[in-house]
Every structure is written in C-alpha cells, then in structure tokens.
Amino acid sequence: MAKEIKFSLVYRDMWQSSGKYVPRVDQLRQIAPVIIEMGCFDRVETNGGAFEQVNLLFGENPNKAVREWTAPFNKAGIQTHMLERGLNALRMNPVPEDVRALMYRVKAKQGTNISRSFCGLNDHRNLKGSVILAKKGGMISQVALSITHSPVHTVEYYMGVVDKVVEYGCDEICLKDMAGIGRPAFLGRLTKSIKDKYPHIKVQYHGHSGPGFSVASMLEVARAGADYIDVAMEPLSWGKIHPDVITIQAMLKDAGFMVKDINMDAYMEARRLTQTFIDDFLGYFIEPSNYVSSSLLVGCGLPGGMMGSMMADLKGFHGAINMSLRNQGKKELSLNELVVMLFQEVEYAWPRLGYPPLVTPFSQYVKNTALMNLMHILKGEPRWKTIDKDTMNMILGKTGRLPGPLAPEIIDIVKEKGLEFYEGNPQDAFPDELPRFIEEMKKEGWDRGEDDEELFEFAMHERQYRDYKSGVAKERFNKELEAAREKAGAPKIVTRPVVEMPAFDVDKIASEHPKAMPIQAIAKGKLIWQYKVAGESAAPAIGEKVKEGTPVCVIQTYYGLETVNAPKTGKIIQINARQNDNVELNQILGFVE
C-alpha cells in the first residue's frame, strides 16, 4: 500500500515570510472555512512566533484571535500547530520558566494542538523545558531542528539533538529548513536516520523556497519516510516563501504517494480572499523582493524573509557609506554592490561566530554584526568594532551552546572587554517573574482573562501589551498605515496634522560639510533623544556641542535600551528624526561636525 503524505498549510508563515503584518482576526474568520473546504490539509499553522505579537501591534487582542482562528479547525478535525522559540518562547529574548509553563497551558486551552518548538542554536537544554512543559500543558510536543548547511551541521550532529529530545519525551520532529538551504540528499539521509532509529516519531518538513532547493527536498524527505509536508498557496507561495500545495501534491502523487485531492474551487476562493487582504492593507507592508527566489541565498544562508529588513538596513546607511567613501577619495558603491558585499561579510562572520543556525533571533544577530562590520570596513575601521548586546550574549553562551567553535579573534574581544563565558543552563539565568505581573495586574485592575491568558500575554510581551491596553498601539498602527498608503499613492483614510522634519540631502551635507559625520541608529526601535533617568528628553539643538563617545540618544528596542554615542567631538549641524519616532537600524538621525 502506498505511503500517505499529509499536508500542513503554514498560513501564518506565508504572511510572516512576505512582509511585516498578518491578517486581522476578522479576516482569519473569513478564510478559515474556505481552507477547510479545500479538503487537502490535515494540519494548519495557526499561531505563535511573531504572529501573536503582531496582533498587539495592531491594537488587537491576540488571545481572541487565537481562539477564533483555531476553533473552526478544531471542529473540522484539522490539527493546529504553533511555533515557539524554546528559551525565547514567543519573543526575541529569554523567557522565565514559569511564563513558559503558563504559555503551553494557555495555548492548549485556546485550541492549539501542537507546539512546534525550536532553539536557534539546537541546544537540547533549551528544548528540554519545551518538551516537558508542552506535554504537561496538554499539547503534542514537536521539536524542530534548525536546519543549515555547514561543516559542523552533520547528520550525526542533528541525531545527537534528536536522541536527547526523544529522551525528554517529544512526540514528533520537524526539519525546520528556515532558509531553504538544506541540501535535498542530506535532508533525506537525516529523515531516514530519524525514522530508522525512532519509527514511532512523526517527521514533518518545513522548507522555504528562497534558493530553490525545497521542492527537491520535499521529494527526498517523503521517500525517506516523512509524514507531513508544510506548504503554502497562491498568492503567497514561491519566491522566498514556501512551495505551493498544488505543485507538491502533483509531484508526490506522481511519485506514488497517497495524497489528498484539492478542491480547486475552494483553492481559488482562498486565493481570492488572500488577495483581498493584500489589497486591503497588508500589501503595503510586503517587500516585493520576497516574491522572487534568489540563488545568492545559497552562499550566505540568510532566511528569505529577512531580505526585506536587510534591504531597508542597507538603504538606511547607503548614503552615509558613500559620504564616507567620498571623504576618503574612494569610489562610491551602488546598492547592488553593497548587497553582494553584505552577503560576503555574512559568509565571513558566520563561521567565526560559531555557526549559529541563521534563524530568529540568531539570523538577526549575525546579519546585524555583518552590517556593522561592513560599515566599519568601508570607513577604514577594523571589523568587530560594534557588537550589540544580544550578539555578545550569544557569543558568551548565555542563550545556549554554539554549534561550532568561536574564532580566536572573537575570544580575544571577549577577554579585552573583561567578560566571562557562561557554562550553565541558559534557563537558570532568568528567574521566575509571574508574581510580579500578577501583582501589577491587580494594581492596575486588569482582568487576568480566561485561563489566565491575559496574564500570560502581559508577562510574555510586557511593553507591547501596555501599548495595546493604553490604545497607543492602535493609534501608532493607524499612523503607520496612513503613511504607507500615502507613499503608495492611495487616498488617505484619516487626516491629522503631521509635523514634518526638515528635508535633508546627504550629498549636499557632504559637499558643504566634508568633515561631518552621521549619527546613526544602532538598532531598530523608538528614538529617545538625550535620554535622562528623570525629566524630559528632547532633541539637541543645532549648534549644541557633543563629545565623541558620549551618549546623544537611546533607542528603545524590543529587548531594552541601546545607547547611541556621538561619532566625533564637535557640534550638531543637522537633526533628521523626531523624539519618539520609530527608527530603523543604521538610519541617519543627524550629523556632527
């Protein structure tokens, strides 16, 4: 009898790999019955990861969204699965164990059946808590191996992780090929090794289209014994997203596997509805390049979904780089030249940072470090001059054990800074916090919610939850949407006074002030000029004197505050960003001469 291969629609990840936002709960309610009617899916990815954080950014309650989105699939007998980041759970930084434990209980009650848990470093210690706590909370535990291609990421390496998580009690294994750079034959060998040793363990493959390997990979893992394949559907398939279910179903059927038929009328309706969501507002936040595959990703290994943010980063400091090159009497660079140079710098930095799989959040750490390296190199400065706090924590082992050894030059930097490597269990460094949040909710008079779901949301996403409760998030999103619509030439929905910043021209500043240096954002977040512990903050006045290396502002990021120092001693000649603006990495905030 032919082996059956089942499909999971990664509807959440389709959007996450395309752009910044995902559909609202009213839109999800519209499309859920149509996805069910397609008849080809045994599973649907419904929540987790950045998905629920995006609800808060809309000013929408993520708990309501998860309950309403999972309910129709539960009723139809389609399993739902969420994505969580092990030690980091649903955010980008480590989460206390008591908050992690509450997450699984809440999500199970909300209708999520399977917890897909991954550690960006494949550290089984971070996954142990995910397995044990997910099962204790009433969920199926699926451990995801973060797949990448390097000399240290062998079948034996991954099987070492599998052995430990099976020992902890996991039910399933997912091959999470987040950048789509897993080589098909290798993935087939890994799948066969898992199924041969643990025939009771279900294997699911998740592969992005990015560099183009994933279709071949899907055939290889199916032949090696995989049980489930993650797929997408138009208009959000291919490019840097995921292969389309129509192609994969036809390929596997021809190869002799038993696969479910697709109700094409329902497929076309789901396709139409998804396009209406894009046309409504989500399309304003989709990076066009994410619709296109790129073989350049084979070498650098960056996830396709990061291309949009990476291009924004490059555009942010393109002018500053060329200004520096002109001052050095060197040839200016085009954006395409910078892209290739960044890819090459990622290839250089990645092995020296211990080969962390390039998946959230470690892909961001490596990309940001490579960006800063490139900026310093082009300014005639040494590499590794700027290493942000999160990347340094990764280097020190505070977020888990790196797969490969650190380069001597990185070890020397740690020693020069007087820092120490951490050898303990990463979870132990983050003590329980729920009592603090319980006390604060009581003080604020906030309801802890059904099954303590509001308590969980507050403890998981403290800053975003406060903004949601105050209404700031909704107001901020509406302004962002209005700006995006205006940029696209769409008619305004809402009008309100806008305080414009004076226009500035990098070339003009360079010609009139050849010794000027830009003040650049070293992280993405909210700008706070002249940060003070108490009192008001305000942008410095034109002409105000600053000293090299002293703080001029801070960026309030999702993980804390990052200080921006003056690039040289001199006076402020230009300010290009307002107090409380949301700024991008390497955005020019002003100039010092």
Protein Blocks (a to p, Z undefined) as FASTA:
>chain_A
ZZdddddddfklmmmmmmmbdcdfklmmmmmmmmmmnopafbdcfbgjjllmmmmmnopa
fklmmmmmmmmmmmnopacddddehjnomafbdcdfklmmmmmmmmmmnopabdcdddfk
lpaklmmmmmmmmmmnopacdddddddddfklcfklmmmmmmmmmmnopabdcdddfkop
acfklmmmmmmmmmmmmmmbccdddddfknopmmmmmmmmmmnopabdcddddfbeghjl
ccdfklmmmmmmmnopacddddfklmmmmmmmmmmmmmmmmmmmccfklmpccfklmmno
pafklmmmmmmmmmmmmmmmmmmmmmnopacddfklmmmmmmmmmmmmmmmnopaacddf
klmmmmmmmmmmmmmmmnopaehklccfklmmmmnopnoccfbdcdfklmmmmmmnopac
dfbdfklmmccfklmmmmmmmmnopaebjhhlmmmmmmmmmmlmmmmmnommmmmmmmmm
mmmmmmnopacfbdcdddddddddfklmmmmmmmbccdddfbdcdddehiafbdcddddd
ehiacdehiafbdcddfkbccddddfbgcddfbdcbdehiacdehiafbdcZZ
